[in-house]
Amino acid sequence: MDAERKARIADLAETAQPVWDASRDGGALQVFLKEIGCHGVDAVMVTKQVVGCSLAEAQRMFITSPCRAAELAFHNAFMEGLERSQGDV
């Protein structure tokens, strides 16, 4: 990860920390991150830093949040396509 991205994630984590501290609710954290335009890998990395959890736990918190339903649908469709393509080889 380059220095610029690390700095952006650190800034976003600092902004998001009070949301996590107030609620300890992964769904609320994801809603906040989505509202401020933090998506995808950046949202997972911010979640990992703010919550102090593993990468797998941060990914799970991201992908299972109701506000991230579109991301989950994309992920599932992509994985299904990938699995189908492996069967074609």
C-alpha positions as CSV (number, residue, x, y, z in Angstrom):
1,M,0.0,0.0,0.0
2,D,1.4,3.4,-1.0
3,A,2.0,6.2,1.5
4,E,-0.9,8.3,0.2
5,R,-3.4,5.5,0.6
6,K,-2.0,4.7,4.1
7,A,-2.5,8.4,5.1
8,R,-6.0,8.5,3.7
9,I,-7.0,5.3,5.6
10,A,-5.4,6.7,8.8
11,D,-7.4,10.0,8.4
12,L,-10.7,8.1,7.7
13,A,-10.0,5.9,10.7
14,E,-9.5,8.9,12.9
15,T,-12.8,10.4,11.6
16,A,-14.7,7.1,12.1
17,Q,-13.3,6.2,15.5
18,P,-15.9,8.2,17.5
19,V,-18.7,6.4,15.6
20,W,-17.3,3.0,16.7
21,D,-16.6,4.2,20.2
22,A,-20.2,5.5,20.7
23,S,-22.0,2.4,19.4
24,R,-19.6,-0.6,19.0
25,D,-21.9,-1.4,16.1
26,G,-20.3,-2.7,12.9
27,G,-23.5,-1.8,10.9
28,A,-23.5,1.8,12.2
29,L,-19.8,2.0,11.3
30,Q,-20.4,0.8,7.8
31,V,-23.3,3.2,7.3
32,F,-21.0,6.1,8.4
33,L,-18.2,5.0,6.1
34,K,-20.6,4.7,3.2
35,E,-22.0,8.1,3.9
36,I,-18.6,9.7,3.8
37,G,-17.7,7.9,0.6
38,C,-15.5,5.2,2.0
39,H,-16.0,2.0,0.0
40,G,-14.4,-1.3,-0.9
41,V,-10.9,-2.2,0.3
42,D,-10.5,1.2,2.0
43,A,-13.6,0.6,4.1
44,V,-12.3,-2.8,5.1
45,M,-8.9,-1.4,6.0
46,V,-10.5,1.5,8.0
47,T,-12.8,-1.0,9.8
48,K,-9.8,-3.2,10.7
49,Q,-8.0,-0.2,12.1
50,V,-10.9,1.3,14.0
51,V,-12.3,-1.9,15.4
52,G,-8.9,-3.4,16.1
53,C,-9.8,-6.8,14.5
54,S,-8.3,-9.2,11.9
55,L,-8.6,-8.6,8.2
56,A,-11.1,-11.5,8.0
57,E,-13.3,-10.0,10.7
58,A,-13.2,-6.6,9.0
59,Q,-14.2,-8.1,5.7
60,R,-17.0,-10.0,7.3
61,M,-18.2,-6.8,9.0
62,F,-18.1,-4.9,5.7
63,I,-19.8,-7.5,3.5
64,T,-22.6,-8.5,5.9
65,S,-23.7,-5.0,6.7
66,P,-27.2,-4.4,5.3
67,C,-26.0,-1.0,3.8
68,R,-23.4,-3.0,1.8
69,A,-26.0,-5.2,0.1
70,A,-24.9,-4.1,-3.4
71,E,-21.3,-5.0,-2.6
72,L,-22.4,-8.4,-1.4
73,A,-24.5,-9.0,-4.5
74,F,-21.5,-8.1,-6.7
75,H,-19.1,-10.3,-4.7
76,N,-21.5,-13.2,-4.9
77,A,-22.1,-12.8,-8.6
78,F,-18.3,-12.5,-9.2
79,M,-17.5,-15.6,-7.2
80,E,-20.2,-17.6,-9.0
81,G,-18.8,-16.5,-12.4
82,L,-15.3,-17.4,-11.3
83,E,-16.5,-20.8,-10.1
84,R,-18.3,-21.4,-13.4
85,S,-15.3,-20.4,-15.4
86,Q,-13.1,-22.9,-13.4
87,G,-15.5,-25.7,-14.5
88,D,-15.1,-24.7,-18.1
89,V,-11.3,-25.2,-18.1
